[in-house]
Amino acid sequence: MNIGFIGCGIISMAHLEGLEELKRANLKTFDLTAVCDLNEKRANAFAANAEERLGKRPKVYTDYKKMIAEEPLDAASVLLDHDLHHIVAEDCFAAGIHVQMQKPLAISPFYGRKILADAKKYDRILTVSEPSVLGAENIAMARAIKDGIIGPVHLLMDYATVTLNRAFFAGTAWRHFKGRAGAGWINDHGVHRTQMFTEVNGPIREVFAYTEIFEKELTDGKTTIRPTGEDTSVTVFRFDNGGLGHWMCSTAAHGESAGGVWIYGSNGCFRPGKHIALGNGQIIPIADVIKQYAPEAAAHPFAHSYVELWEAITDRKTPISSGERGFEALCIVFAALESALIGQPVKVREVMDGVRHSYEDTVVNEMIPDRR
């Protein structure tokens, strides 16, 4: 099947590496036949890289509508700013093209519901490229926890701070504006975490959070901005099964960053990407967990994302990182943002159903009118 990339920014390289891994493994994969970016120089550079890695140069476009009209594409990977996701997704669906959406699913829950509805309307497959739940390590982790290797999960803790020194995250100013990104890092980074949380321990029922913009100005040396998206958030939540969670992320850290996930069960602790530490003192390296629980899975999360997309199209197999799961992850983030705004706990279901949307209203008000 033929696939096109819409957007050739930083994350597109990880997607290209995923396709390259599948090619090296001689697995069924997509032919990358077209790429699109407003910056023609960047698109051409990416196409040259793709030719080197995949053996074929994709055709270059600067207008995605022209690309999906002219190219015989089966699928498209949408790698754009968050406020464009719902617009480009509908255009692809209407052209008969399946979509893999780079996380988050949408800029906000309202637009997430729209994308899900449009996929159903046009009977097209929608997956989310969510590396936190894909790839051998993550598949093995989820399977092992569901198998009871550490017992029922009682507590999940996640800490993620980065030291930007008042520069732009990923070198892009737009990620700091909620009218473009939906929120600050709690959305851009946060959906990785929330989807992982629910994958290993089921739905989150209720959330309470504090958020703040500590750094009122950021600069890359050429441009200075005043962010509207939060740079710090501290969140607690309760799972449907009674487990508790504590989650903190910040791009306003200085001097030293911190990061780590701890998943505590009644019989031990799972450190994603590292090991399992059982209550009896036994340490199980992550390589052994993979060997036992996910020996068949692609190692590269983005390679796995294309396996999921392929199987969803050809076999109608339900993907792990489906549009619905991506929507749930997005709504957990917005439940935290809603809670911080109104000063009380928020049930995730209320955000999913559109009952709670005070924070989301501020996002929509800041969006570029033509993108609403």
C-alpha positions as CSV (number, residue, x, y, z in Angstrom):
1,M,0.0,0.0,0.0
2,N,1.1,3.6,-0.6
3,I,1.4,6.1,2.2
4,G,2.2,9.8,2.2
5,F,3.6,12.0,5.0
6,I,1.9,15.3,5.6
7,G,4.5,17.3,7.5
8,C,8.3,16.8,7.4
9,G,9.3,18.2,10.8
10,I,11.3,16.7,13.6
11,I,9.0,13.8,14.4
12,S,8.9,12.7,10.7
13,M,12.4,11.2,11.1
14,A,11.2,8.8,13.8
15,H,8.5,7.7,11.5
16,L,11.0,7.2,8.7
17,E,13.1,5.1,11.0
18,G,10.1,3.0,11.7
19,L,9.5,2.3,8.0
20,E,13.2,1.5,7.6
21,E,13.1,-1.0,10.4
22,L,10.2,-2.8,8.7
23,K,12.1,-2.8,5.4
24,R,15.2,-4.3,7.0
25,A,13.0,-7.0,8.6
26,N,11.4,-7.8,5.2
27,L,8.0,-7.3,6.7
28,K,4.9,-6.1,4.8
29,T,5.1,-2.3,4.9
30,F,4.0,0.8,3.2
31,D,5.6,2.4,0.2
32,L,6.3,6.0,1.1
33,T,5.4,7.5,-2.3
34,A,4.8,11.2,-1.4
35,V,5.7,13.8,1.3
36,C,4.4,17.3,1.9
37,D,5.6,20.3,3.8
38,L,5.1,24.0,3.4
39,N,8.8,24.4,3.5
40,E,9.9,22.9,0.1
41,K,13.6,22.8,1.0
42,R,12.8,20.8,4.1
43,A,10.5,18.4,2.1
44,N,13.2,17.8,-0.5
45,A,15.8,17.1,2.2
46,F,13.4,14.6,3.8
47,A,12.7,13.0,0.5
48,A,16.4,12.6,-0.2
49,N,16.8,11.0,3.3
50,A,13.8,8.7,2.6
51,E,15.4,7.6,-0.7
52,E,18.6,6.7,1.1
53,R,16.9,4.7,3.8
54,L,14.1,3.1,1.7
55,G,15.5,2.9,-1.8
56,K,12.9,5.1,-3.4
57,R,12.4,8.9,-3.5
58,P,8.9,10.0,-2.6
59,K,7.4,12.8,-4.7
60,V,7.5,16.2,-3.0
61,Y,4.5,18.5,-2.5
62,T,4.0,21.8,-0.7
63,D,0.1,21.5,-0.7
64,Y,-1.3,18.5,1.0
65,K,-4.7,18.9,-0.8
66,K,-2.9,18.6,-4.1
67,M,-1.0,15.6,-2.9
68,I,-4.0,13.6,-1.8
69,A,-5.9,14.6,-5.0
70,E,-3.1,13.5,-7.3
71,E,-1.4,10.6,-5.5
72,P,-3.0,7.1,-5.3
73,L,-2.5,6.9,-1.5
74,D,-4.0,4.3,0.7
75,A,-3.0,6.0,3.9
76,A,-1.5,9.2,5.2
77,S,0.6,9.9,8.3
78,V,-0.4,13.4,9.6
79,L,2.6,15.0,11.3
80,L,1.4,18.6,11.8
81,D,0.6,21.2,14.5
82,H,-2.2,20.1,16.7
83,D,-4.7,22.7,15.6
84,L,-4.6,21.3,12.0
85,H,-5.3,17.6,12.9
86,H,-9.1,17.7,12.5
87,I,-9.0,19.6,9.3
88,V,-6.4,17.5,7.5
89,A,-8.0,14.3,8.8
90,E,-11.3,15.1,7.3
91,D,-9.8,16.0,4.0
92,C,-8.0,12.7,3.9
93,F,-11.0,10.6,4.9
94,A,-13.1,12.4,2.2
95,A,-10.5,11.4,-0.3
96,G,-10.8,7.8,0.7
97,I,-7.5,7.8,2.6
98,H,-6.9,6.1,5.9
99,V,-5.1,8.1,8.6
100,Q,-2.4,7.6,11.1
101,M,-2.4,10.7,13.4
102,Q,0.6,11.8,15.2
103,K,-0.4,12.3,18.9
104,P,-2.3,14.0,20.3
105,L,-5.4,13.0,18.4
106,A,-6.6,16.6,18.3
107,I,-6.0,20.0,19.8
108,S,-8.9,19.4,22.2
109,P,-11.7,16.9,23.0
110,F,-14.3,18.6,20.9
111,Y,-12.1,18.2,17.8
112,G,-11.2,14.7,18.9
113,R,-14.9,13.8,18.8
114,K,-15.0,15.4,15.3
115,I,-12.1,13.3,14.0
116,L,-13.7,10.1,15.4
117,A,-17.1,11.0,13.8
118,D,-15.5,11.8,10.5
119,A,-13.6,8.5,10.4
120,K,-16.9,6.7,11.0
121,K,-18.7,8.9,8.4
122,Y,-16.3,8.0,5.6
123,D,-15.6,4.5,6.9
124,R,-11.9,5.0,7.1
125,I,-9.3,3.6,9.5
126,L,-7.9,5.9,12.1
127,T,-4.9,5.1,14.3
128,V,-2.8,7.3,16.6
129,S,1.0,7.0,16.4
130,E,1.5,6.7,20.2
131,P,5.0,5.4,21.0
132,S,4.3,5.1,24.7
133,V,2.1,2.0,24.2
134,L,3.8,0.5,21.0
135,G,7.0,-1.3,20.4
136,A,8.3,-4.5,22.1
137,E,9.2,-2.9,25.5
138,N,5.8,-1.2,26.0
139,I,3.8,-4.2,24.7
140,A,5.8,-6.5,27.1
141,M,5.2,-4.1,30.0
142,A,1.5,-3.9,29.5
143,R,1.1,-7.7,29.1
144,A,3.3,-8.5,32.1
145,I,1.3,-6.1,34.4
146,K,-2.0,-7.5,33.1
147,D,-0.6,-11.0,33.8
148,G,-0.2,-10.0,37.4
149,I,3.6,-10.1,37.6
150,I,3.7,-7.3,40.2
151,G,0.2,-7.9,41.5
152,P,-2.7,-5.4,41.3
153,V,-1.4,-1.9,40.7
154,H,-1.8,0.4,43.7
155,L,0.3,3.4,42.8
156,L,1.7,4.9,39.6
157,M,4.1,7.8,39.8
158,D,5.5,9.7,36.8
159,Y,7.9,12.7,37.0
160,A,9.1,14.5,33.9
161,T,11.0,17.9,34.0
162,V,13.2,19.3,31.2
163,T,15.7,22.2,31.4
164,L,15.0,24.4,28.4
165,N,16.8,27.5,29.8
166,R,13.8,29.5,28.7
167,A,14.2,28.4,25.1
168,F,11.5,26.7,22.9
169,F,10.5,23.1,23.4
170,A,11.7,21.0,20.4
171,G,12.8,24.3,18.9
172,T,9.2,25.3,18.1
173,A,7.4,28.3,19.5
174,W,3.9,27.1,18.6
175,R,4.1,24.3,21.2
176,H,3.8,27.0,23.9
177,F,0.5,28.4,22.7
178,K,-2.7,26.6,23.7
179,G,-4.4,28.0,20.6
180,R,-1.9,25.9,18.5
181,A,-1.0,23.0,20.8
182,G,-4.1,22.7,23.1
183,A,-2.1,23.4,26.2
184,G,1.5,23.5,27.3
185,W,3.7,20.4,27.7
186,I,1.0,18.7,29.7
187,N,-0.7,18.1,26.3
188,D,2.2,17.6,24.0
189,H,4.1,15.3,26.3
190,G,1.1,14.4,28.6
191,V,-0.9,12.3,26.2
192,H,2.1,9.9,26.0
193,R,1.8,9.3,29.7
194,T,-2.0,9.2,30.0
195,Q,-2.3,6.6,27.3
196,M,0.4,4.5,28.9
197,F,-1.3,4.9,32.3
198,T,-4.6,3.5,31.0
199,E,-2.9,0.8,28.9
200,V,-1.2,-0.7,31.9
201,N,-4.0,-0.2,34.5
202,G,-7.3,0.6,32.9
203,P,-9.5,3.7,32.9
204,I,-8.8,6.8,35.0
205,R,-12.0,7.9,36.8
206,E,-11.1,11.3,38.4
207,V,-8.4,13.9,38.3
208,F,-7.2,16.9,40.3
209,A,-4.4,19.2,39.2
210,Y,-2.6,22.4,39.7
211,T,-1.0,24.1,36.7
212,E,1.1,27.3,36.2
213,I,3.0,29.3,33.7
214,F,6.1,30.2,35.7
215,E,8.1,31.5,32.8
216,K,6.3,34.4,31.2
217,E,8.8,34.9,28.4
218,L,10.7,32.5,26.3
219,T,13.2,33.1,23.4
220,D,15.3,31.3,20.9
221,G,17.6,34.3,20.5
222,K,15.7,35.6,17.6
223,T,12.1,35.6,18.6
224,T,10.6,36.2,22.1
225,I,7.2,34.9,23.0
226,R,4.8,35.1,26.0
227,P,3.4,31.5,26.4
228,T,-0.3,30.9,27.0
229,G,0.2,27.1,27.6
230,E,1.1,25.8,31.0
231,D,4.8,25.0,31.6
232,T,4.2,23.1,34.8
233,S,1.5,20.8,36.1
234,V,1.1,18.6,39.2
235,T,-1.7,16.0,39.0
236,V,-3.2,13.3,41.1
237,F,-5.8,10.8,39.8
238,R,-7.7,7.6,40.7
239,F,-8.2,4.7,38.4
240,D,-11.5,2.8,38.1
241,N,-9.9,-0.1,39.9
242,G,-9.0,2.0,42.9
243,G,-5.3,2.6,42.1
244,L,-3.9,6.0,42.6
245,G,-1.5,8.1,40.5
246,H,0.8,11.1,40.9
247,W,2.0,12.8,37.7
248,M,4.1,15.9,37.3
249,C,5.6,17.5,34.2
250,S,7.4,20.8,33.6
251,T,9.4,22.6,31.0
252,A,10.3,25.3,33.5
253,A,13.0,23.3,35.4
254,H,16.5,24.7,35.8
255,G,19.9,23.2,36.7
256,E,18.8,19.6,36.7
257,S,16.1,17.6,34.9
258,A,14.3,14.6,36.4
259,G,12.4,11.8,34.8
260,G,11.1,8.4,35.7
261,V,8.0,6.2,36.0
262,W,7.4,3.8,38.9
263,I,4.4,1.4,38.8
264,Y,3.9,-0.2,42.1
265,G,1.8,-3.3,42.6
266,S,1.1,-5.5,45.6
267,N,4.1,-7.7,44.8
268,G,6.7,-5.4,43.2
269,C,7.6,-2.4,41.1
270,F,7.9,-2.1,37.3
271,R,10.4,0.5,36.0
272,P,9.5,1.0,32.3
273,G,12.5,0.5,30.1
274,K,14.6,-0.8,33.0
275,H,13.4,-3.8,35.1
276,I,10.9,-5.4,37.4
277,A,11.9,-5.4,41.1
278,L,9.8,-8.0,43.0
279,G,9.1,-7.9,46.7
280,N,11.3,-11.0,47.3
281,G,14.3,-9.1,46.0
282,Q,14.3,-10.6,42.5
283,I,15.2,-8.3,39.6
284,I,13.9,-9.1,36.1
285,P,15.7,-7.1,33.4
286,I,13.5,-5.6,30.7
287,A,15.1,-7.8,28.0
288,D,13.8,-10.9,29.8
289,V,10.4,-9.3,30.1
290,I,10.4,-8.7,26.4
291,K,11.5,-12.2,25.6
292,Q,8.7,-13.7,27.7
293,Y,5.8,-11.3,26.8
294,A,6.5,-9.7,23.4
295,P,9.1,-11.6,21.4
296,E,7.1,-11.1,18.2
297,A,6.6,-7.3,18.5
298,A,8.6,-4.8,16.5
299,A,11.2,-3.1,18.7
300,H,10.8,0.4,17.3
301,P,7.5,2.0,18.5
302,F,7.0,3.8,15.2
303,A,7.7,0.6,13.2
304,H,5.0,-1.0,15.3
305,S,2.6,1.9,14.5
306,Y,2.8,1.1,10.8
307,V,2.2,-2.6,11.5
308,E,-0.9,-1.6,13.5
309,L,-2.1,0.6,10.6
310,W,-1.5,-2.1,8.1
311,E,-3.3,-4.7,10.1
312,A,-6.2,-2.4,10.8
313,I,-6.7,-1.7,7.1
314,T,-6.1,-5.2,5.8
315,D,-7.5,-7.4,8.6
316,R,-9.7,-4.8,10.5
317,K,-7.7,-5.7,13.5
318,T,-8.3,-3.3,16.4
319,P,-5.2,-1.3,17.1
320,I,-3.7,-0.8,20.5
321,S,-3.3,2.8,19.7
322,S,-6.7,3.4,18.2
323,G,-8.4,6.7,17.7
324,E,-10.7,5.9,20.7
325,R,-7.8,5.3,23.0
326,G,-6.1,8.4,21.8
327,F,-9.3,10.3,22.5
328,E,-9.4,8.9,26.1
329,A,-5.8,10.0,26.7
330,L,-6.5,13.5,25.4
331,C,-9.5,13.8,27.7
332,I,-7.5,12.8,30.8
333,V,-5.2,15.7,30.0
334,F,-8.1,18.1,29.6
335,A,-9.7,16.8,32.8
336,A,-6.5,17.9,34.6
337,L,-6.5,21.3,32.9
338,E,-10.2,21.7,33.7
339,S,-9.6,20.8,37.3
340,A,-6.8,23.3,37.6
341,L,-9.0,26.0,36.2
342,I,-12.1,25.4,38.4
343,G,-10.3,24.2,41.5
344,Q,-12.0,20.9,42.1
345,P,-11.7,17.3,41.0
346,V,-13.0,16.4,37.5
347,K,-14.3,13.1,36.3
348,V,-12.7,12.1,33.0
349,R,-16.1,10.9,31.6
350,E,-17.5,14.4,32.0
351,V,-14.8,15.7,29.6
352,M,-15.2,12.8,27.2
353,D,-18.9,13.5,27.1
354,G,-18.4,17.3,26.6
355,V,-20.1,18.1,29.9
356,R,-17.0,19.9,31.3
357,H,-15.3,22.2,28.8
358,S,-14.4,25.5,30.6
359,Y,-10.7,25.1,29.9
360,E,-11.3,23.9,26.4
361,D,-13.3,27.0,25.7
362,T,-10.2,29.1,26.3
363,V,-8.3,26.9,23.8
364,V,-10.9,27.4,21.1
365,N,-11.1,31.1,21.7
366,E,-7.3,31.4,21.1
367,M,-7.3,29.3,17.9
368,I,-6.9,30.9,14.5
369,P,-10.5,31.4,13.3
370,D,-9.9,29.6,10.0
371,R,-8.8,26.5,11.9
372,R,-11.8,26.2,14.3
